[in-house]
Amino acid sequence: MRTAERCTGGAARLCLGGVWVFVVGCALRIVPVPIEPHLTALEDGGAARRPALGVGIFQDRRPPSTRVEVHPPLRLHGIGFARRGQVRTGDASFVGELAAGVRRDAIATLARSGLFSAVRPVPVADPEALARPRPDDPELTLTATVEQLGAFQQQNSTLSLLRVGWLRNRFEASVGFARIYYQLYEGSSLLFEYRISADHVSIDQPITRAALDAMAVANETLVRRLYADLGRPSEDVLTVVPLQVLDACALGRERVMQLLGDADEVFEREVGLRFDVTHRVWRGAAPPAAAEEALKELREHVSAAEGVVLALVPQRRSPAAAFADGPFGLADPFGQHAVVGCVDGADPPVVTLVHELAHLFGAVHVYDRSSVMHDTVEFDGRFFDPLNRRILRATRTRPLGRPLPGEMERRVSAIYAAAARFSDCCPPECLEAVRAALPRP
């Protein structure tokens, strides 16, 4: 008698259970991933007049209960089985020590920020060691404690022979979470301390990606806090561009100025550009729902003069899709007009505002998902990739509404030509569209 013929009566459930354990059990395993820095180093280094920073050894103080992977139990469900409940990451979900990986990402993020003349690891595990300085110690030292880091998602998996499609696996979006306590010292004196919590919803990505994205957001938030407390490097010369904001979402002046202030921080820190914002309420008929039509109407009826115009227009869409589905904003490459949608009256993501405004200065879409210019904006990052940083630093002083000066045009064209030789940096069709829009003399 063949094995399949023995799967009858009471043995059927046992056989079915074996199939379930094999199919669903394998699907449940979280494949361990290494914790790699999410940002790349700058070619032009840090701020020469800023102090050097040493990054000490990060401590791991996560509760023991969060260090073990959790999977929902296998239970009988009618003529079949089910796994329903929450999946959680643990230490086994990552390659190597978790706190050491967080430290590597923090070092790369701080080095990328340009806030320090140099950033390097130092063998400081305890702040008390800072009371015994050595001659080669950097001026500032950062220590940190990882208090939480992981991700979870809901699973609903069933196996039944009583229906077509006998195996059904459904996983909801992964939610990553991180809480890190940072301390910045000058010698043995505590300058600043920050306890930063970050969450990140990851759609159509592995559960480990949600955890690593939350870690990245926490380390980027640290940079923003340090930028606010330490101030802008004095050698940076800012370019100021007039920006009209037409508010059709009824957000109000206070909310709009806060959003644009957060966007300003990215442009100021990354490329030396600042916007002089004027808030206006959208007058007349409601703007078209489609981004393309709204942008066309904006071009035809609102003069940008020697600045740029941003319209905030209502859009109806599932909030869960805010970082994943379709264009959430639109702008003309090297134009002067951009539109960004507000879902059901909510504030648009700051990263989307930065993304669309950057297109007005020649920024291109890139494959680097940690960049503001990744085309789907699924990660709430606040850094440009090195290519777009070079582009924006070359075009930030461009005369708006007029052709680029000859030297600027040659410099930007050379940057685009160099990017075109590397197929792994950006979509070729996007790069060609921006090159075609270049306002030549």
Backbone hydrogen bonds, N-H to C=O, Kabsch-Sander energy under -0.5 kcal/mol:
donor,donor_aa,acceptor,acceptor_aa,energy
5,E,2,R,-0.6
6,R,2,R,-0.8
6,R,3,T,-1.2
7,C,4,A,-1.0
8,T,6,R,-2.1
11,A,8,T,-1.5
12,A,9,G,-1.3
13,R,9,G,-0.6
14,L,10,G,-0.8
15,C,11,A,-2.6
16,L,12,A,-3.2
17,G,13,R,-2.6
18,G,14,L,-1.7
19,V,15,C,-2.0
20,W,16,L,-2.7
21,V,17,G,-2.9
22,F,18,G,-2.1
23,V,19,V,-3.0
24,V,20,W,-2.4
25,G,20,W,-1.2
26,C,22,F,-0.9
27,A,23,V,-1.4
28,L,24,V,-1.6
29,R,25,G,-0.7
29,R,26,C,-0.8
31,V,29,R,-0.7
33,V,93,S,-1.7
35,I,95,V,-0.6
36,E,34,P,-1.0
46,G,117,S,-0.6
48,A,46,G,-0.6
50,R,47,A,-1.8
53,L,118,A,-2.9
54,G,140,L,-2.7
55,V,120,R,-2.3
56,G,54,G,-0.6
56,G,142,L,-3.2
57,I,124,V,-2.5
59,Q,144,A,-2.5
61,R,59,Q,-0.7
61,R,146,V,-2.3
66,T,63,P,-1.8
67,R,64,P,-1.5
68,V,65,S,-0.5
70,V,88,R,-1.8
75,R,73,P,-0.5
75,R,82,A,-2.5
77,H,80,G,-2.4
80,G,78,G,-1.4
81,F,159,L,-1.5
82,A,75,R,-2.5
83,R,157,S,-2.8
84,R,73,P,-0.5
85,G,155,Q,-2.3
87,V,153,Q,-3.1
88,R,70,V,-2.4
89,T,151,A,-2.2
91,D,67,R,-2.9
93,S,90,G,-1.8
94,F,91,D,-1.7
95,V,33,V,-2.5
96,G,94,F,-0.5
101,G,97,E,-1.7
102,V,98,L,-2.2
103,R,99,A,-2.1
104,R,100,A,-2.1
105,D,101,G,-2.1
106,A,102,V,-2.3
107,I,103,R,-2.6
108,A,104,R,-2.1
109,T,105,D,-2.5
110,L,106,A,-2.8
111,A,107,I,-2.4
112,R,108,A,-2.1
113,S,109,T,-1.1
114,G,110,L,-0.5
114,G,111,A,-0.8
115,L,110,L,-0.6
117,S,51,P,-1.4
120,R,53,L,-2.1
122,V,55,V,-2.2
124,V,122,V,-1.9
125,A,123,P,-0.7
129,A,126,D,-2.2
130,L,127,P,-1.5
131,A,128,E,-1.5
132,R,129,A,-1.6
137,D,134,R,-1.9
140,L,52,A,-1.8
141,T,185,Y,-2.4
142,L,54,G,-3.0
143,T,183,Q,-2.6
145,T,181,Y,-2.1
146,V,59,Q,-3.3
147,E,145,T,-0.8
147,E,179,R,-2.4
148,Q,179,R,-1.8
150,G,177,F,-2.1
152,F,175,V,-1.8
153,Q,87,V,-1.9
155,Q,85,G,-3.3
156,N,170,R,-2.6
157,S,83,R,-2.9
158,T,168,R,-2.3
159,L,81,F,-2.6
160,S,166,W,-2.6
161,L,79,I,-1.2
163,R,160,S,-0.5
168,R,158,T,-2.8
168,R,166,W,-0.5
170,R,156,N,-1.0
172,E,154,Q,-2.4
174,S,202,S,-2.0
175,V,152,F,-2.9
176,G,174,S,-0.5
176,G,200,H,-3.5
177,F,150,G,-2.7
178,A,198,A,-2.2
179,R,148,Q,-2.4
180,I,196,I,-2.4
181,Y,145,T,-2.7
182,Y,180,I,-0.6
182,Y,194,Y,-3.4
183,Q,143,T,-2.7
184,L,192,F,-3.0
185,Y,141,T,-3.3
185,Y,183,Q,-0.5
186,E,189,S,-2.7
187,G,139,E,-0.9
187,G,185,Y,-0.6
189,S,186,E,-1.9
191,L,184,L,-3.1
191,L,189,S,-0.5
192,F,184,L,-1.3
194,Y,182,Y,-2.3
196,I,180,I,-2.7
196,I,194,Y,-0.7
197,S,195,R,-0.5
198,A,178,A,-2.7
200,H,176,G,-2.2
202,S,174,S,-3.1
202,S,200,H,-0.6
203,I,201,V,-0.5
209,R,206,P,-0.8
210,A,206,P,-1.1
211,A,207,I,-1.3
212,L,208,T,-2.3
213,D,209,R,-2.5
214,A,210,A,-1.9
215,M,211,A,-2.0
216,A,212,L,-2.3
217,V,213,D,-2.5
218,A,214,A,-2.1
219,N,215,M,-2.3
220,E,216,A,-2.3
221,T,217,V,-2.4
222,L,218,A,-1.8
223,V,219,N,-1.4
224,R,220,E,-1.9
225,R,221,T,-2.4
226,L,222,L,-2.6
227,Y,223,V,-2.7
228,A,224,R,-1.9
229,D,225,R,-2.1
230,L,226,L,-3.5
231,G,227,Y,-1.5
236,D,233,P,-1.7
238,L,236,D,-0.6
239,T,272,G,-2.3
241,V,274,R,-2.6
243,L,276,D,-2.6
244,Q,308,V,-2.4
245,V,278,T,-3.0
246,L,244,Q,-0.6
246,L,310,L,-2.6
247,D,245,V,-0.7
247,D,280,R,-3.2
248,A,246,L,-1.0
248,A,312,L,-2.4
256,V,252,G,-2.2
257,M,253,R,-2.8
258,Q,254,E,-1.8
259,L,255,R,-2.4
260,L,256,V,-2.8
261,G,257,M,-1.8
262,D,258,Q,-2.0
263,A,259,L,-2.1
264,D,260,L,-2.7
265,E,261,G,-1.7
266,V,262,D,-1.0
267,F,263,A,-1.9
268,E,264,D,-3.3
269,R,265,E,-2.2
270,E,266,V,-2.6
271,V,267,F,-2.3
272,G,267,F,-0.9
272,G,268,E,-0.9
273,L,267,F,-1.4
274,R,239,T,-3.1
276,D,241,V,-2.4
277,V,275,F,-0.9
278,T,243,L,-2.6
280,R,245,V,-2.8
282,W,247,D,-1.9
294,A,290,A,-2.4
295,L,291,A,-2.5
296,K,292,E,-2.0
297,E,293,E,-2.4
298,L,294,A,-2.1
299,R,295,L,-2.4
300,E,296,K,-2.0
301,H,297,E,-1.8
302,V,298,L,-2.1
303,S,301,H,-0.5
307,G,304,A,-2.4
308,V,242,P,-2.3
309,V,336,Q,-2.9
310,L,244,Q,-3.0
311,A,338,A,-2.6
312,L,246,L,-2.8
313,V,311,A,-0.7
313,V,340,V,-2.2
315,Q,342,C,-2.7
317,R,315,Q,-0.6
321,A,318,S,-1.9
322,A,319,P,-1.8
324,A,321,A,-1.7
325,D,321,A,-2.0
326,G,324,A,-0.7
330,L,339,V,-2.6
332,D,337,H,-1.4
334,F,359,H,-1.9
335,G,332,D,-2.4
338,A,309,V,-1.9
339,V,330,L,-2.9
340,V,311,A,-2.5
341,G,328,F,-2.4
342,C,313,V,-2.3
343,V,341,G,-0.5
344,D,315,Q,-1.9
344,D,342,C,-0.7
345,G,342,C,-0.6
346,A,343,V,-2.4
352,T,349,P,-0.7
353,L,349,P,-1.6
354,V,350,V,-2.5
355,H,351,V,-2.2
356,E,352,T,-2.4
357,L,353,L,-2.3
358,A,354,V,-2.2
359,H,355,H,-1.2
360,L,356,E,-0.8
360,L,357,L,-0.7
361,F,358,A,-1.6
362,G,359,H,-1.8
363,A,358,A,-1.9
366,V,373,M,-1.5
367,Y,425,C,-2.0
369,R,367,Y,-0.8
371,S,368,D,-1.7
372,V,383,F,-2.1
374,H,371,S,-1.6
375,D,366,V,-0.7
377,V,374,H,-0.9
381,G,379,F,-2.6
389,R,385,D,-2.2
390,R,386,P,-2.0
391,I,387,L,-2.1
392,L,388,N,-2.8
393,R,389,R,-2.1
394,A,390,R,-1.4
395,T,391,I,-1.4
396,R,392,L,-1.4
398,R,395,T,-2.3
400,L,398,R,-0.7
402,R,399,P,-1.6
404,L,439,P,-3.6
409,E,405,P,-2.8
410,R,406,G,-2.2
411,R,407,E,-2.1
412,V,408,M,-2.7
413,S,409,E,-2.5
414,A,410,R,-1.9
415,I,411,R,-1.7
416,Y,412,V,-2.4
417,A,413,S,-2.5
418,A,414,A,-2.2
419,A,415,I,-2.1
420,A,416,Y,-2.1
421,R,417,A,-0.7
421,R,418,A,-0.9
422,F,419,A,-1.7
423,S,421,R,-0.6
425,C,422,F,-1.4
426,C,422,F,-0.5
430,C,427,P,-0.5
431,L,427,P,-2.1
432,E,428,P,-2.5
433,A,429,E,-1.8
434,V,430,C,-2.0
435,R,431,L,-2.3
436,A,432,E,-2.3
437,A,433,A,-1.2
438,L,434,V,-0.5
438,L,435,R,-0.9
440,R,438,L,-1.6
